[in-house]
């Protein structure tokens, strides 16, 4: 499940006479607009390489790009598929969270997620219950067999399909940050369609201020602002990719047990964490769990914090 929010990065210097030089580049990858901004560093080659990386990772992780690692796994009919080390690492991380949650999030959700279309300008259809029931029967992360020796993946159920949307952008954002830090960048913001990662702080040492989208409001309307230094912020909610049919909101965060969108007491969950891949996975998982179980889970992560927005518009910070 691709998890996205509209985030505004308010990165001006406060109390400073000189406005910091900002060098940005944007592009469209992972079915969303992404951007990278460097401060006081005009090296265009670093920005360009970030977008080369974005293309490379999309060509590995996308379930719809023909020839990608995930596409080849999904069309392998249960035969082993040799994949990149990045794909193995991301699959292992996705399975880690599937095991943690008892399958509440599951990278083998692909048979279900492909039945839903939340894109704009298309006819909105709710899949038939019998079709969803059949698709859900193939969702089981335990059937993803990873062989590190041969660097291959085999699907025990030939009809199962992988969808890494709930962790992929976080993984890519972390790799971009590693690249920039290795090239002595000390102040930057990476925004992969709402997965926001701060490299260091603002040039004056102050935190970046990241605006978190208010659910169901105009894009750019902030429900809250998160100060961010060398950390990641990711949100998941029912308001970004959705449609309304017969007065019911259908959104992209799907229940692995039923195939229908998760229905609970939350509008959104925002996760602040050291690594974006963990924030990506946790934001989806915590949203699926709901307020009470989600809060209990986050309390077990001392270096992670969360902000819940409930359906009655309470903001609860953990």
C-alpha positions as CSV (number, residue, x, y, z in Angstrom):
1,X,0.0,0.0,0.0
2,X,1.4,3.2,-1.0
3,X,1.2,5.6,1.9
4,X,1.1,9.3,1.0
5,X,0.3,12.7,2.6
6,X,0.7,16.2,1.3
7,X,3.6,17.8,3.2
8,X,4.8,21.3,3.0
9,X,8.5,21.8,4.0
10,X,8.8,25.2,5.6
11,X,12.6,25.5,5.4
12,X,13.3,29.2,5.7
13,X,15.8,30.5,8.2
14,X,14.3,32.3,11.1
15,X,16.1,35.2,12.6
16,X,18.8,35.2,9.9
17,X,19.5,38.1,7.6
18,X,20.6,35.9,4.7
19,X,18.1,33.5,3.1
20,X,19.7,30.1,2.6
21,X,20.4,29.1,-1.0
22,X,18.2,26.1,-1.9
23,X,18.8,23.9,-4.9
24,X,15.8,21.6,-5.7
25,X,14.8,19.1,-8.3
26,X,11.4,17.3,-8.7
27,X,10.2,14.3,-10.7
28,X,7.4,11.8,-10.9
29,X,8.3,8.3,-9.5
30,X,6.4,5.7,-7.5
31,X,3.2,7.1,-8.8
32,X,3.8,10.4,-7.0
33,X,5.7,13.7,-7.2
34,X,9.0,13.6,-5.4
35,X,11.5,16.3,-4.6
36,X,15.0,16.7,-3.2
37,X,16.3,20.0,-1.8
38,X,19.9,20.8,-0.9
39,X,20.9,23.8,1.1
40,X,24.1,25.8,0.4
41,X,25.2,23.0,-2.0
42,X,24.7,23.7,-5.7
43,X,26.1,20.3,-6.9
44,X,23.6,19.4,-9.6
45,X,25.2,16.0,-10.0
46,X,24.1,15.0,-6.5
47,X,20.5,16.0,-7.2
48,X,20.6,14.2,-10.5
49,X,22.0,11.0,-8.9
50,X,19.1,11.0,-6.4
51,X,16.7,10.8,-9.4
52,X,18.8,8.2,-11.1
53,X,18.4,6.2,-7.9
54,X,14.6,6.8,-7.9
55,X,14.4,5.3,-11.4
56,X,16.6,2.4,-10.5
57,X,14.5,1.5,-7.4
58,X,11.2,1.9,-9.3
59,X,12.5,-0.5,-11.9
60,X,13.1,-3.0,-9.1
61,X,10.2,-2.6,-6.7
62,X,7.2,-1.6,-8.9
63,X,4.6,-4.4,-9.3
64,X,3.4,-2.7,-12.6
65,X,6.7,-2.0,-14.3
66,X,7.2,-4.9,-16.7
67,X,10.6,-6.6,-16.0
68,X,11.0,-5.3,-12.4
69,X,12.0,-7.7,-9.7
70,X,8.5,-7.7,-8.2
71,X,6.8,-8.0,-11.6
72,X,9.0,-11.0,-12.4
73,X,8.2,-12.6,-9.0
74,X,4.5,-12.1,-9.5
75,X,4.6,-13.7,-13.0
76,X,6.9,-16.6,-12.1
77,X,4.2,-19.2,-11.5
78,X,6.0,-20.3,-8.4
79,X,9.5,-20.8,-9.9
80,X,12.5,-19.1,-8.2
81,X,13.4,-15.6,-9.4
82,X,16.9,-14.1,-9.0
83,X,16.6,-10.6,-7.7
84,X,18.8,-7.7,-6.5
85,X,20.2,-7.4,-3.0
86,X,18.0,-4.3,-2.5
87,X,14.9,-6.3,-3.3
88,X,15.9,-9.0,-0.9
89,X,16.6,-6.4,1.9
90,X,13.2,-4.7,1.3
91,X,11.3,-8.0,1.2
92,X,13.0,-9.0,4.5
93,X,12.0,-5.8,6.1
94,X,8.4,-6.1,4.9
95,X,8.2,-9.7,6.2
96,X,9.7,-8.5,9.5
97,X,6.7,-6.2,9.9
98,X,4.3,-8.9,8.7
99,X,5.6,-11.2,11.4
100,X,5.4,-8.5,14.0
101,X,1.8,-7.8,13.1
102,X,0.6,-11.3,12.6
103,X,-0.2,-10.5,9.0
104,X,-2.0,-7.2,9.6
105,X,0.4,-5.8,7.1
106,X,1.5,-8.3,4.4
107,X,3.8,-7.9,1.3
108,X,1.7,-10.6,-0.4
109,X,-1.3,-8.3,-0.6
110,X,-0.9,-7.8,-4.3
111,X,-3.8,-10.1,-5.3
112,X,-6.0,-7.8,-3.3
113,X,-4.5,-4.4,-4.0
114,X,-4.7,-4.8,-7.8
115,X,-8.5,-5.2,-7.6
116,X,-8.8,-1.6,-6.3
117,X,-8.3,1.5,-8.4
118,X,-8.0,4.8,-6.5
119,X,-6.6,6.8,-9.4
120,X,-8.4,10.0,-10.5
121,X,-10.6,10.2,-13.6
122,X,-11.6,6.5,-13.6
123,X,-14.9,4.8,-12.9
124,X,-15.1,4.0,-9.2
125,X,-15.9,0.3,-8.6
126,X,-16.0,-1.8,-5.5
127,X,-14.8,-5.3,-6.1
128,X,-17.4,-8.1,-5.6
129,X,-17.2,-9.8,-2.3
130,X,-16.6,-13.2,-3.8
131,X,-13.7,-11.8,-5.9
132,X,-12.1,-10.3,-2.8
133,X,-12.5,-13.5,-0.8
134,X,-10.7,-15.4,-3.5
135,X,-7.9,-12.8,-3.6
136,X,-7.5,-12.7,0.2
137,X,-7.0,-16.5,0.2
138,X,-3.6,-15.9,-1.5
139,X,-2.4,-13.4,1.1
140,X,0.2,-15.1,3.3
141,X,3.7,-13.7,3.8
142,X,4.9,-17.1,5.1
143,X,4.7,-18.3,1.4
144,X,7.4,-15.9,0.3
145,X,10.6,-18.0,0.3
146,X,13.9,-16.1,0.3
147,X,17.1,-18.0,-0.6
148,X,20.0,-15.8,0.3
149,X,22.5,-18.3,-1.2
150,X,21.0,-18.1,-4.7
151,X,19.7,-14.5,-4.0
152,X,16.3,-15.7,-5.2
153,X,12.6,-15.4,-4.2
154,X,10.0,-18.2,-4.7
155,X,6.3,-17.9,-4.1
156,X,5.0,-21.1,-2.5
157,X,1.5,-20.1,-3.8
158,X,1.9,-19.6,-7.6
159,X,-1.2,-17.3,-7.5
160,X,0.1,-15.0,-4.8
161,X,1.5,-11.5,-5.6
162,X,3.8,-9.1,-3.9
163,X,3.1,-5.4,-3.4
164,X,5.8,-3.5,-1.4
165,X,3.9,-0.2,-1.4
166,X,3.8,0.1,2.4
167,X,7.6,0.1,2.7
168,X,9.2,0.9,-0.6
169,X,9.3,4.7,-0.5
170,X,10.7,4.7,3.0
171,X,13.5,2.3,1.9
172,X,14.3,4.5,-1.1
173,X,14.4,7.7,1.0
174,X,16.8,6.1,3.4
175,X,19.1,5.1,0.6
176,X,19.0,8.6,-0.8
177,X,19.9,10.0,2.6
178,X,22.9,7.6,2.9
179,X,24.1,8.8,-0.5
180,X,23.9,12.5,0.3
181,X,25.5,12.0,3.7
182,X,28.4,10.0,2.1
183,X,28.9,13.0,-0.2
184,X,29.2,15.5,2.7
185,X,25.7,17.0,2.4
186,X,24.7,18.3,5.9
187,X,21.4,20.1,5.2
188,X,18.8,18.7,2.9
189,X,15.1,17.5,2.6
190,X,14.0,14.5,0.7
191,X,10.2,14.3,0.0
192,X,9.0,11.1,-1.7
193,X,5.3,12.0,-2.0
194,X,4.9,12.5,1.7
195,X,7.7,10.3,3.0
196,X,9.9,13.2,4.3
197,X,13.5,12.7,5.5
198,X,15.6,15.5,6.9
199,X,19.4,15.3,6.3
200,X,20.8,17.2,9.3
201,X,19.0,20.5,10.1
202,X,18.6,23.9,8.5
203,X,21.8,25.6,7.7
204,X,21.5,27.7,10.9
205,X,21.1,24.5,13.0
206,X,17.4,24.9,13.6
207,X,15.0,22.0,12.8
208,X,13.1,21.8,9.6
209,X,9.4,22.4,10.1
210,X,7.3,19.8,8.3
211,X,3.6,20.6,7.9
212,X,1.4,17.5,8.1
213,X,-1.7,17.6,5.9
214,X,-5.1,18.0,7.6
215,X,-7.3,15.1,6.4
216,X,-9.9,15.9,3.8
217,X,-8.8,19.6,3.6
218,X,-7.3,21.5,0.7
219,X,-3.7,20.4,-0.1
220,X,-1.3,22.4,2.0
221,X,-3.6,22.8,4.9
222,X,-1.5,21.8,7.9
223,X,-3.1,20.0,10.8
224,X,0.1,20.3,12.8
225,X,3.8,21.1,12.2
226,X,6.6,18.7,13.2
227,X,10.2,19.9,13.9
228,X,12.6,17.5,12.2
229,X,16.3,17.1,12.5
230,X,18.0,14.1,10.9
231,X,14.9,12.1,11.1
232,X,11.9,10.9,9.1
233,X,8.2,11.7,9.2
234,X,5.6,9.6,7.4
235,X,1.8,9.7,7.5
236,X,-0.8,7.2,6.6
237,X,-4.5,8.0,6.4
238,X,-7.9,7.4,4.7
239,X,-8.0,10.8,2.9
240,X,-5.3,10.7,0.3
241,X,-6.2,7.9,-2.1
242,X,-9.9,7.2,-1.8
243,X,-13.3,7.5,-3.5
244,X,-16.8,7.8,-2.2
245,X,-19.5,5.5,-3.4
246,X,-23.0,5.3,-1.9
247,X,-21.9,7.6,0.8
248,X,-19.1,5.2,1.9
249,X,-15.4,6.2,1.8
250,X,-13.2,3.5,0.2
251,X,-9.5,4.1,0.7
252,X,-6.2,2.4,-0.2
253,X,-5.2,1.0,3.2
254,X,-6.7,-2.5,3.0
255,X,-7.6,-5.1,5.6
256,X,-5.5,-8.3,4.8
257,X,-8.3,-10.4,6.3
258,X,-11.2,-9.1,4.2
259,X,-9.7,-7.2,1.3
260,X,-11.8,-4.1,2.1
261,X,-10.4,-0.8,3.3
262,X,-9.7,-0.7,7.0
263,X,-12.5,0.9,9.0
264,X,-11.6,2.1,12.5
265,X,-11.5,5.2,14.7
266,X,-8.7,7.0,12.8
267,X,-8.3,9.5,10.0
268,X,-4.5,9.5,10.0
269,X,-1.3,8.4,11.8
270,X,2.0,10.3,11.6
271,X,5.2,8.5,12.6
272,X,8.5,10.2,13.4
273,X,11.4,7.8,13.4
274,X,15.2,7.5,12.7
275,X,14.7,5.4,9.5
276,X,12.0,6.2,6.9
277,X,11.5,2.5,6.0
278,X,10.4,1.9,9.6
279,X,8.2,5.0,9.6
280,X,6.6,3.9,6.4
281,X,5.8,0.4,7.7
282,X,4.7,1.6,11.1
283,X,2.4,4.3,9.8
284,X,0.4,1.7,7.8
285,X,0.5,-0.9,10.6
286,X,-0.5,1.5,13.3
287,X,-3.4,2.9,11.2
288,X,-4.6,-0.7,10.6
289,X,-4.4,-1.5,14.3
290,X,-6.4,1.6,15.3
291,X,-5.9,4.0,18.2
292,X,-5.5,1.8,21.3
293,X,-3.6,-1.1,19.8
294,X,-1.5,1.3,17.7
295,X,-0.6,3.4,20.7
296,X,0.4,0.3,22.6
297,X,2.7,-0.7,19.8
298,X,4.4,2.6,19.5
299,X,5.0,2.7,23.3
300,X,7.3,-0.2,22.7
301,X,9.6,1.9,20.4
302,X,11.5,4.4,22.6
303,X,13.0,6.2,19.6
304,X,9.7,6.5,17.7
305,X,6.9,8.9,18.3
306,X,3.4,9.1,16.7
307,X,0.6,11.6,16.2
308,X,-3.0,10.2,15.8
309,X,-5.8,12.2,14.3
310,X,-9.1,10.5,15.2
311,X,-12.4,10.6,13.5
312,X,-13.7,13.0,16.1
313,X,-10.7,15.3,15.2
314,X,-8.6,14.7,18.4
315,X,-4.8,14.9,18.1
316,X,-3.1,12.4,20.3
317,X,0.7,12.3,20.6
318,X,2.6,9.2,21.8
